Amino acid sequence: MKIKRGDQVVVISGDEQGSTPRRVSEVLDGGDKLVVEGVNLVHKHVKRGHPKSPQGGRLRKEMPIHSSKVMYYCEKCSRGVRLGYRYTEDGSKERFCRKCGAAAGSVSPARAKYAKK
């Protein structure tokens, strides 16, 4: 999966469709599921005496959503886009926006094998 923790994403399907860009707080199941801030909120009913809520009640909690329901948000394009991988001049691997070509962060360090000569 090309989306990592801390990336800005846009939800493209479900109840939160078309919302503003949100930050990914956690990646689960090898990238299949994501926990996105403010998306898929549920109420967890907690019994009195629980360490998180000694008086009991309902806690608001973010649940995971499938990674196919989100797209990476490119700040240059100002919309959700697909990501790709490419090698740079020095041989390091990076993610990039497939629409505008803007870099979205490095994935692996430089390797002489992939450096452009």
DSSP file (Angstrom, degrees, kcal/mol; ACC not computed):
  #  RESIDUE AA STRUCTURE BP1 BP2  ACC     N-H-->O    O-->H-N    N-H-->O    O-->H-N    TCO  KAPPA ALPHA  PHI   PSI    X-CA   Y-CA   Z-CA
    1    1 A M              0   0    0      0, 0.0    31,-0.1     0, 0.0    29,-0.0   0.000 360.0 360.0 360.0 138.2    0.0    0.0    0.0
    2    2 A K        +     0   0    0     29,-0.1     2,-0.4    81,-0.1    82,-0.1   0.580 360.0  91.0 -90.1 -10.8    1.3    3.4   -0.9
    3    3 A I        -     0   0    0     28,-0.1     2,-0.2    80,-0.1     6,-0.0  -0.729  58.4-170.5 -90.9 134.7   -0.4    5.4    1.8
    4    4 A K    >   -     0   0    0     -2,-0.4     3,-1.7     1,-0.1    20,-0.2  -0.709  34.3 -75.9-119.8 168.8    1.5    5.9    5.0
    5    5 A R  T 3  S+     0   0    0      1,-0.2    20,-0.2    -2,-0.2     3,-0.1  -0.431 117.5  27.8 -63.9 134.3    0.9    7.2    8.5
    6    6 A G  T 3  S+     0   0    0     18,-2.6    -1,-0.2     1,-0.3    19,-0.1   0.256  89.1 130.7  96.4 -10.7    0.8   11.0    8.6
    7    7 A D    <   -     0   0    0     -3,-1.7    17,-2.2    17,-0.1     2,-0.5  -0.376  60.6-119.2 -71.7 153.5   -0.4   11.4    4.9
    8    8 A Q  E     +A   23   0A   0     65,-0.3    65,-2.8    15,-0.2     2,-0.3  -0.829  40.0 179.5 -90.5 129.8   -3.3   13.6    4.0
    9    9 A V  E     -AB  22  72A   0     13,-3.2    13,-2.9    -2,-0.5     2,-0.4  -0.898  24.3-140.4-130.4 160.2   -6.1   11.6    2.4
   10   10 A V  E     - B   0  71A   0     61,-2.7    61,-2.2    -2,-0.3     2,-0.4  -0.980  23.8-126.5-118.7 132.6   -9.6   12.3    1.0
   11   11 A V  E     - B   0  70A   0     -2,-0.4     7,-2.0     5,-0.3     8,-0.4  -0.666  25.3-177.5 -79.6 127.9  -12.4    9.8    1.6
   12   12 A I        +     0   0    0     57,-3.0     2,-0.3    -2,-0.4    58,-0.2   0.519  61.7  26.1-108.2  -7.6  -14.0    8.9   -1.8
   13   13 A S  S    S+     0   0    0     56,-0.9     3,-0.3     3,-0.0     2,-0.2  -0.993  91.8  36.7-152.1 157.7  -16.8    6.6   -0.7
   14   14 A G  S >  S-     0   0    0     -2,-0.3     3,-1.3     1,-0.2    -3,-0.0  -0.574 105.2 -36.7 100.7-166.3  -19.1    6.0    2.3
   15   15 A D  T 3  S+     0   0    0      1,-0.3    -1,-0.2    -2,-0.2    -4,-0.0   0.808 136.5  49.9 -65.9 -31.8  -20.6    8.3    4.8
   16   16 A E  T >  S+     0   0    0     -3,-0.3     3,-1.5     3,-0.0    -5,-0.3   0.199  80.1 147.7 -93.8  15.7  -17.7   10.7    4.9
   17   17 A Q  T <   +     0   0    0     -3,-1.3    -5,-0.2     1,-0.3    -3,-0.1  -0.214  66.2  14.3 -56.9 136.7  -17.4   11.0    1.1
   18   18 A G  T 3  S+     0   0    0     -7,-2.0    -1,-0.3     1,-0.2    -6,-0.1   0.617  91.0 146.3  77.1  13.2  -16.2   14.4   -0.3
   19   19 A S    <   -     0   0    0     -3,-1.5    -1,-0.2    -8,-0.4    -8,-0.1  -0.223  56.6 -82.9 -76.8 172.0  -14.9   15.5    3.1
   20   20 A T        -     0   0    0      1,-0.2    -9,-0.3   -10,-0.1    -1,-0.1  -0.244  64.7 -72.6 -68.1 162.1  -11.9   17.8    3.6
   21   21 A P        -     0   0    0      0, 0.0     2,-0.3     0, 0.0   -11,-0.2  -0.327  56.6-167.1 -59.9 136.2   -8.4   16.2    3.6
   22   22 A R  E     -A    9   0A   0    -13,-2.9   -13,-3.2    -3,-0.1     2,-0.3  -0.859  20.0-110.1-124.5 159.0   -7.8   14.3    6.8
   23   23 A R  E     -A    8   0A   0     -2,-0.3    14,-2.5   -15,-0.2     2,-0.5  -0.701  24.2-125.9 -92.9 139.7   -4.6   12.8    8.4
   24   24 A V  E     -D   36   0B   0    -17,-2.2   -18,-2.6    -2,-0.3    12,-0.2  -0.740  26.3-179.1 -81.7 122.0   -4.0    9.0    8.5
   25   25 A S  E     +     0   0B   0     10,-2.6     2,-0.3    -2,-0.5    11,-0.2   0.690  63.9  11.1 -97.0 -20.4   -3.2    8.2   12.2
   26   26 A E  E     -D   35   0B   0      9,-1.4     9,-2.7   -22,-0.1     2,-0.5  -0.982  56.1-149.0-158.6 144.3   -2.6    4.4   11.8
   27   27 A V  E     -D   34   0B   0     -2,-0.3     2,-0.3     7,-0.2     7,-0.2  -0.977  26.0-175.5-116.4 126.3   -2.1    1.8    9.1
   28   28 A L  E > > +D   33   0B   0      5,-3.0     5,-1.8    -2,-0.5     3,-1.4  -0.775  53.4  22.0-120.2 162.5   -3.3   -1.7    9.9
   29   29 A D  G > 5S-     0   0    0      1,-0.3     3,-1.0    -2,-0.3    -1,-0.2   0.834 129.3 -55.9  54.4  41.4   -3.2   -5.2    8.3
   30   30 A G  G 3 5S-     0   0    0      1,-0.2    -1,-0.3    -3,-0.2    -2,-0.1   0.745 110.7 -44.4  67.4  23.1   -0.3   -4.4    6.1
   31   31 A G  G < 5S+     0   0    0     -3,-1.4    -1,-0.2     2,-0.3    -2,-0.2   0.377 113.4 109.6 103.3  -3.4   -1.9   -1.4    4.5
   32   32 A D  T < 5S+     0   0    0     -3,-1.0    35,-2.7    -4,-0.5     2,-0.4   0.823  81.7  36.2 -73.5 -30.7   -5.4   -2.9    3.9
   33   33 A K  E   < -DE  28  66B   0     -5,-1.8    -5,-3.0    33,-0.2     2,-0.4  -0.944  68.2-165.7-127.2 147.0   -7.1   -0.8    6.6
   34   34 A L  E     -DE  27  65B   0     31,-2.9    31,-2.8    -2,-0.4     2,-0.6  -0.963  17.6-142.7-130.3 144.8   -6.5    2.8    7.8
   35   35 A V  E     -D   26   0B   0     -9,-2.7   -10,-2.6    -2,-0.4    -9,-1.4  -0.950  27.1-169.3-104.6 115.5   -7.5    4.8   10.8
   36   36 A V  E >   -D   24   0B   0     -2,-0.6     3,-1.8    27,-0.4   -12,-0.2  -0.884  28.7-104.4-110.5 135.2   -8.2    8.3    9.6
   37   37 A E  T 3  S+     0   0    0    -14,-2.5   -14,-0.1    -2,-0.4     3,-0.1  -0.349 101.8   3.0 -61.0 127.1   -8.8   11.2   12.0
   38   38 A G  T 3  S+     0   0    0      1,-0.2     2,-0.4    -2,-0.1    -1,-0.3   0.551 105.9 112.2  78.2   9.0  -12.5   12.2   12.3
   39   39 A V  S <  S+     0   0    0     -3,-1.8    24,-0.3     1,-0.2    -3,-0.2  -0.929  75.1   8.1-118.6 140.7  -13.7    9.4   10.0
   40   40 A N  S    S-     0   0    0     -2,-0.4    23,-2.0     1,-0.2     2,-0.3   0.930  79.0-175.2  60.3  51.0  -15.9    6.4   10.9
   41   41 A L  E     +F   62   0C   0     -3,-0.2     2,-0.3    21,-0.2    21,-0.2  -0.600   3.7 179.2 -79.2 136.2  -16.6    7.5   14.5
   42   42 A V  E     -F   61   0C   0     19,-2.7    19,-2.5    -2,-0.3     2,-0.5  -0.866  28.9-114.3-130.3 165.3  -18.5    5.0   16.7
   43   43 A H  E     -F   60   0C   0     -2,-0.3     2,-0.6    17,-0.2    17,-0.2  -0.902  22.7-161.1-101.8 127.2  -19.7    5.0   20.3
   44   44 A K  E     -F   59   0C   0     15,-3.1    15,-3.0    -2,-0.5     2,-0.5  -0.945  15.5-138.4-107.0 122.8  -18.1    2.4   22.6
   45   45 A H  E     -F   58   0C   0     -2,-0.6     2,-0.4    13,-0.2    13,-0.2  -0.704  22.3-163.5 -84.5 122.3  -20.2    1.7   25.7
   46   46 A V  E     -F   57   0C   0     11,-3.4    11,-2.0    -2,-0.5     2,-0.1  -0.895  14.2-127.8-114.7 133.3  -18.0    1.5   28.7
   47   47 A K    >   -     0   0    0     -2,-0.4     3,-1.4     9,-0.2     9,-0.3  -0.421  40.3 -89.4 -74.1 150.9  -18.9    0.0   32.0
   48   48 A R  T 3  S+     0   0    0      1,-0.2     7,-0.2     7,-0.2    -1,-0.1  -0.326 112.7  37.0 -59.8 139.4  -18.3    2.0   35.2
   49   49 A G  T 3  S+     0   0    0      5,-1.5    -1,-0.2     4,-0.4     6,-0.1   0.389  78.0 141.8  96.7  -1.9  -14.8    1.4   36.7
   50   50 A H  B X   -G   53   0D   0     -3,-1.4     3,-0.5     3,-0.8    -1,-0.3  -0.504  59.3-123.9 -70.5 140.2  -13.0    1.1   33.4
   51   51 A P  T 3  S+     0   0    0      0, 0.0    -1,-0.1     0, 0.0    -2,-0.0   0.841 109.6  47.5 -57.1 -35.2   -9.5    2.7   33.5
   52   52 A K  T 3  S+     0   0    0      1,-0.3    -2,-0.0     2,-0.1    -6,-0.0   0.808 130.0  19.5 -75.8 -28.2  -10.3    5.0   30.5
   53   53 A S  B X   -G   50   0D   0     -3,-0.5     3,-1.6    -6,-0.2    -3,-0.8  -0.699  64.6-179.3-143.7  85.6  -13.6    6.2   31.9
   54   54 A P  T 3  S+     0   0    0      0, 0.0    -5,-1.5     0, 0.0    -1,-0.1   0.789  87.1  49.2 -61.2 -28.0  -14.1    5.6   35.6
   55   55 A Q  T 3  S-     0   0    0      1,-0.2    -7,-0.2    -7,-0.2     2,-0.0   0.566 107.0-135.8 -87.1  -7.3  -17.7    7.0   35.6
   56   56 A G    <   +     0   0    0     -3,-1.6     2,-0.3    -9,-0.3    -1,-0.2  -0.236  48.8 118.9  82.3-176.8  -18.7    4.8   32.6
   57   57 A G  E     -F   46   0C   0    -11,-2.0   -11,-3.4    -3,-0.1     2,-0.5  -0.874  65.8 -31.3 122.1-152.7  -20.7    6.0   29.6
   58   58 A R  E     -F   45   0C   0     -2,-0.3     2,-0.4   -13,-0.2   -13,-0.2  -0.936  47.1-159.5-115.1 127.9  -20.1    6.3   25.9
   59   59 A L  E     -F   44   0C   0    -15,-3.0   -15,-3.1    -2,-0.5     2,-0.5  -0.856  17.2-131.5-102.4 139.2  -16.6    6.9   24.3
   60   60 A R  E     +F   43   0C   0     -2,-0.4     2,-0.3   -17,-0.2   -17,-0.2  -0.786  35.0 177.8 -87.8 131.6  -16.2    8.2   20.8
   61   61 A K  E     -F   42   0C   0    -19,-2.5   -19,-2.7    -2,-0.5     2,-0.5  -0.987  29.3-126.9-139.1 143.2  -13.7    6.1   18.9
   62   62 A E  E     -F   41   0C   0     -2,-0.3   -21,-0.2   -21,-0.2   -22,-0.2  -0.791  27.5-160.3 -90.4 129.2  -12.3    6.0   15.3
   63   63 A M        -     0   0    0    -23,-2.0   -27,-0.4    -2,-0.5   -24,-0.1  -0.738  25.8 -93.4-106.5 157.2  -12.6    2.7   13.6
   64   64 A P        -     0   0    0      0, 0.0     2,-0.3     0, 0.0   -29,-0.2  -0.299  34.2-161.1 -68.5 151.6  -10.6    1.5   10.6
   65   65 A I  E     -E   34   0B   0    -31,-2.8   -31,-2.9   -26,-0.0     2,-0.1  -0.897  32.5 -90.8-124.5 160.1  -11.8    1.9    7.0
   66   66 A H  E >   -E   33   0B   0     -2,-0.3     3,-1.8   -33,-0.2   -33,-0.2  -0.422  29.9-126.4 -72.5 145.2  -10.6    0.0    3.9
   67   67 A S  G >  S+     0   0    0    -35,-2.7     3,-1.3     1,-0.3    -1,-0.1   0.709 104.8  69.5 -67.2 -19.8   -7.8    1.6    2.0
   68   68 A S  G 3  S+     0   0    0    -36,-0.3    -1,-0.3     1,-0.2   -35,-0.1   0.627  90.0  64.8 -72.7 -10.8   -9.7    1.5   -1.2
   69   69 A K  G <  S+     0   0    0     -3,-1.8   -57,-3.0   -57,-0.1   -56,-0.9   0.406  98.8  60.7 -91.5   2.1  -12.1    4.2    0.2
   70   70 A V  E <   -B   11   0A   0     -3,-1.3     2,-0.4   -59,-0.3   -59,-0.2  -0.906  60.7-158.4-128.9 157.3   -9.4    6.9    0.3
   71   71 A M  E     -B   10   0A   0    -61,-2.2   -61,-2.7    -2,-0.3    11,-0.1  -0.980  33.8-101.8-130.2 146.0   -7.1    8.7   -2.1
   72   72 A Y  E     -BC   9  81A   0      9,-0.9     9,-3.2    -2,-0.4     2,-0.7  -0.420  35.5-130.4 -63.0 137.0   -3.9   10.5   -1.4
   73   73 A Y  E     - C   0  80A   0    -65,-2.8     2,-0.6     7,-0.2   -65,-0.3  -0.843  16.3-155.7 -96.8 115.0   -4.4   14.3   -1.2
   74   74 A C  E  >> - C   0  79A   0      5,-2.2     4,-1.9    -2,-0.7     5,-1.0  -0.794   4.6-156.9 -89.7 123.3   -1.8   16.2   -3.4
   75   75 A E  T  45S+     0   0    0     -2,-0.6    -1,-0.1     2,-0.2    -2,-0.0   0.810  93.3  53.1 -71.1 -28.8   -1.4   19.7   -2.2
   76   76 A K  T  45S+     0   0    0      1,-0.2    -1,-0.2     3,-0.1    -2,-0.0   0.908 118.7  34.3 -71.7 -41.6   -0.1   20.9   -5.5
   77   77 A C  T  45S-     0   0    0      2,-0.2    -2,-0.2     0, 0.0    -1,-0.2   0.697  98.7-140.1 -83.1 -20.9   -3.2   19.5   -7.4
   78   78 A S  T  <5 +     0   0    0     -4,-1.9     2,-0.3     1,-0.2    -3,-0.2   0.860  70.0  74.0  59.5  40.6   -5.6   20.3   -4.5
   79   79 A R  E   <S-C   74   0A   0     -5,-1.0    -5,-2.2    -7,-0.1     2,-0.2  -0.972  93.3 -70.1-163.6 172.5   -7.4   17.0   -4.9
   80   80 A G  E     +C   73   0A   0     -2,-0.3     2,-0.3    -7,-0.2    -7,-0.2  -0.537  56.3 172.1 -73.2 135.3   -7.2   13.2   -4.4
   81   81 A V  E     -C   72   0A   0     -9,-3.2    -9,-0.9    -2,-0.2     2,-0.3  -0.890  33.4-104.2-138.9 166.5   -4.8   11.5   -6.7
   82   82 A R        -     0   0    0     -2,-0.3    16,-2.2   -11,-0.1    17,-0.3  -0.647  34.8-136.7 -88.7 153.0   -3.1    8.1   -7.3
   83   83 A L  E     -H   97   0E   0     -2,-0.3     2,-0.3    14,-0.2    14,-0.2  -0.792  19.1-174.9-109.9 154.1    0.5    7.6   -6.3
   84   84 A G  E     -H   96   0E   0     12,-2.2    12,-2.2    -2,-0.3     2,-0.4  -0.862  21.4-119.3-135.1 172.4    3.3    5.8   -8.1
   85   85 A Y  E     +H   95   0E   0     -2,-0.3     2,-0.3    10,-0.2    10,-0.2  -0.892  33.2 164.4-113.1 146.6    6.9    4.9   -7.4
   86   86 A R  E     -H   94   0E   0      8,-2.0     8,-2.7    -2,-0.4     2,-0.4  -0.981  34.0-114.5-153.2 161.5   10.0    6.0   -9.3
   87   87 A Y  E     -H   93   0E   0     -2,-0.3     6,-0.2     6,-0.2     2,-0.1  -0.816  29.0-141.8 -99.2 140.2   13.7    6.2   -8.9
   88   88 A T    >   -     0   0    0      4,-2.7     3,-1.2    -2,-0.4    28,-0.3  -0.250  35.9 -87.2 -89.3-178.0   15.5    9.5   -8.6
   89   89 A E  T 3  S+     0   0    0      1,-0.3    27,-1.6    26,-0.1    -1,-0.0   0.870 127.7  48.3 -59.0 -39.9   18.9   10.5  -10.1
   90   90 A D  T 3  S-     0   0    0     25,-0.2    25,-0.3     2,-0.1    -1,-0.3   0.518 122.1-102.8 -83.9  -3.1   20.9    9.2   -7.2
   91   91 A G  S <  S+     0   0    0     -3,-1.2    20,-0.5     1,-0.3     2,-0.2   0.509  75.3 136.1  98.1   5.9   19.0    5.8   -7.2
   92   92 A S        -     0   0    0     18,-0.2    -4,-2.7    22,-0.1     2,-0.4  -0.594  52.5-123.9 -84.9 151.2   16.7    6.4   -4.2
   93   93 A K  E     +HI  87 108E   0     15,-0.9    14,-3.4    16,-0.3    15,-1.4  -0.771  34.2 175.3 -97.3 137.2   13.0    5.3   -4.5
   94   94 A E  E     -HI  86 106E   0     -8,-2.7    -8,-2.0    -2,-0.4     2,-0.3  -0.949  30.1-117.9-138.7 158.8   10.2    7.9   -4.0
   95   95 A R  E     -H   85   0E   0     10,-2.7     9,-3.2    -2,-0.3    10,-0.4  -0.697  36.3-176.3 -89.5 149.4    6.5    8.2   -4.2
   96   96 A F  E     -HI  84 103E   0    -12,-2.2   -12,-2.2    -2,-0.3     2,-0.3  -0.990  31.9-102.3-147.5 155.8    5.0   10.7   -6.6
   97   97 A C  E  >  -H   83   0E   0      5,-2.6     4,-1.4    -2,-0.3   -14,-0.2  -0.609  23.9-149.1 -75.0 129.6    1.7   12.1   -7.8
   98   98 A R  T  4 S+     0   0    0    -16,-2.2    -1,-0.1    -2,-0.3   -15,-0.1   0.664  92.4  51.3 -77.1 -15.6    0.6   10.6  -11.1
   99   99 A K  T  4 S+     0   0    0    -17,-0.3    -1,-0.1     3,-0.1   -16,-0.0   0.938 130.0   9.0 -83.3 -53.8   -1.2   13.8  -12.1
  100  100 A C  T  4 S-     0   0    0      2,-0.1    -2,-0.2     0, 0.0    -1,-0.0   0.605  92.8-122.0-107.9 -13.9    1.4   16.5  -11.6
  101  101 A G     <  +     0   0    0     -4,-1.4     2,-0.1     1,-0.3    -3,-0.1   0.558  53.9 156.0  85.5   8.0    4.6   14.5  -10.9
  102  102 A A        -     0   0    0      1,-0.1    -5,-2.6    -6,-0.1    -1,-0.3  -0.441  47.2-110.5 -70.5 141.1    5.2   16.1   -7.5
  103  103 A A  E     -I   96   0E   0     -7,-0.2    -7,-0.3    -2,-0.1     3,-0.1  -0.447  25.7-169.0 -71.5 142.9    7.3   14.0   -5.1
  104  104 A A  E     -     0   0E   0     -9,-3.2    -8,-0.2     1,-0.4    -1,-0.1   0.081  57.8 -61.3-121.6  22.0    5.4   12.7   -2.0
  105  105 A G  E     -     0   0E   0    -10,-0.4   -10,-2.7     0, 0.0    -1,-0.4  -0.148  59.2 -74.3 115.0 152.4    8.4   11.4    0.1
  106  106 A S  E     -I   94   0E   0    -12,-0.2   -12,-0.3     1,-0.1   -14,-0.0  -0.507  30.3-175.1 -81.5 147.6   11.2    9.0   -0.1
  107  107 A V  E     +     0   0E   0    -14,-3.4   -13,-0.2     1,-0.4    -1,-0.1   0.757  68.6   9.4-109.1 -42.6   10.6    5.2    0.3
  108  108 A S  E    S-I   93   0E   0    -15,-1.4   -15,-0.9     1,-0.0    -1,-0.4  -0.958  81.0 -98.1-140.2 157.3   14.1    3.7    0.3
  109  109 A P        -     0   0    0      0, 0.0   -16,-0.3     0, 0.0     2,-0.0  -0.141  57.2 -71.6 -70.4 170.7   17.7    5.0    0.4
  110  110 A A        -     0   0    0    -18,-0.2     2,-0.4     2,-0.0   -18,-0.2  -0.339  46.1-167.8 -65.8 139.5   19.9    5.5   -2.6
  111  111 A R    >   -     0   0    0    -20,-0.5     3,-1.2   -21,-0.1     4,-0.5  -0.999  22.4-141.7-129.8 131.8   21.3    2.4   -4.3
  112  112 A A  G >  S+     0   0    0     -2,-0.4     3,-0.8     1,-0.3    -1,-0.1   0.800  98.7  68.3 -61.6 -29.5   24.0    2.6   -6.9
  113  113 A K  G 3  S+     0   0    0      1,-0.2    -1,-0.3   -22,-0.1   -22,-0.1   0.834 108.2  35.7 -59.3 -34.7   22.3   -0.1   -8.9
  114  114 A Y  G <  S+     0   0    0     -3,-1.2   -23,-0.3   -23,-0.2    -1,-0.2   0.360  87.3 121.1-104.3   4.6   19.4    2.2   -9.8
  115  115 A A    <   -     0   0    0     -3,-0.8     2,-0.4    -4,-0.5   -25,-0.2  -0.443  68.4-116.0 -68.8 140.6   21.3    5.5  -10.2
  116  116 A K              0   0    0    -27,-1.6    -1,-0.1   -28,-0.3    -2,-0.1  -0.641 360.0 360.0 -80.9 132.4   20.9    7.1  -13.6
  117  117 A K              0   0    0     -2,-0.4    -1,-0.1    -3,-0.0    -2,-0.0   0.444 360.0 360.0 -93.3 360.0   24.2    7.3  -15.4
